[in-house]
């Protein structure tokens, strides 16, 4: 295993005075390491999501293809545990792409292939299954499952309902995955373009009782209160590198022509994350002059930062790799080199460099 602790803070900075009016933020590489050879063998089909436990230095990874399993490591890439085996039996899984730690450090997997939530109790070595409500017209979109004070708060799509601002996009599930409440609603920016926003992206800030949401093709973040179940606020500025063309906006309602423009002229959101002070929107711009392959590092990845208290846009920076999650300290987990399983923990500097110009403003 290769381990590198950078003595000097290395930062990537997008200039505040560039022609595009980019507001820059400073990124510090806190740590760099490789997954051990043992872990790499177990994760030869690694899915591009990493989950963490709140108060413990453990990370959970998953295979995207057979054999389906969860692999748990420490913060140096050393193997701690493996969970799950391939199959269709009560103690097996066919898919492990949707997963997360519960508040006790156990792992919950949403196996969409078998239509079950499965809880892997790490201490008692038992597995408990709960029905997935897809038969009731509810599809869960959260790639990282997040629990807060005994309840699970997951992004969802009400399959039989149109994607309107009043349609709920957050499901509240109890400990046995009974849907007890719904809240939130689709952002009204693309009110007529339901096809681009069907699966919400959700991040839960349990400490502050807030939920942040967005959608794959939307340059804004909405904030909802867990305690009151109500809308709180919404970001207003579009990150300067977020691709949002007039042609794309015009074609949102044209299902026969939209697919090409969704990739070529529209950024793709990959996740929302939060730290103690900030909220992050992580997105990708595809460039099809480059090889169309799985290697994430041939694509351009960005992080846009906002203040947690009022969702003020602070700026953005281009990343040297793809963000797969965060640590328990709110550092971004960046896959720098997919071929060698090299990861970085990247911190957004608290002393953010605030630009003076934002090129693209949100609509009235």
Number of C-alpha atoms within 10 A of each C-alpha: 13 12 14 13 12 12 9 9 12 13 15 15 16 18 17 19 13 12 9 14 18 24 27 25 27 19 23 18 22 18 20 21 19 22 23 18 15 12 21 17 11 19 22 16 15 22 16 19 24 22 25 26 21 16 11 12 14 22 24 22 26 29 21 19 17 15 20 25 26 24 21 23 20 16 18 20 24 17 20 13 13 17 19 20 18 16 15 12 10 12 16 18 26 21 27 28 25 21 27 28 23 24 16 13 18 15 23 25 26 27 21 18 11 17 17 20 22 24 22 22 17 15 9 7 9 10 17 14 19 15 15 21 16 15 9 10 11 17 20 22 19 23 22 25 24 25 23 16 12 13 20 22 26 27 29 22 24 20 14 9 11 17 26 19 15 13 17 19 28 29 24 20 18 16 13 15 17 16 17 10 13 18 20 25 20 25 23 12 14 19 15 13 20 15 16 18 20 21 23 22 25 28 24 24 19 14 9 12 15 20 24 24 26 27 23 19 21 21 25 19 25 21 23 22 18 20 9 11 16 14 16 15 15 18 17 17 21 22 27 22 22 22 23 20 14 9 12 21 16 11 17 20 17 12 10 8 12 18 14 11 17 20 18 17 19 23 24 22 23 23 25 23 23 23 19 13 13 20 26 25 23 25 27 24 19 18 14 12 6 9 10 12 10 9 12 19 17 16 20 17 24 25 28 26 26 21 17 18 10 12 19 16 23 20 25 30 26 20 21 17 22 30 29 19 26 24 23 17 15 21 22 27 23 22 25 22 17 16 11 14 19 20 24 25 23 23 22 23 13 11 8 15 18 15 19 10 15 17 14 16 11 12 8 5
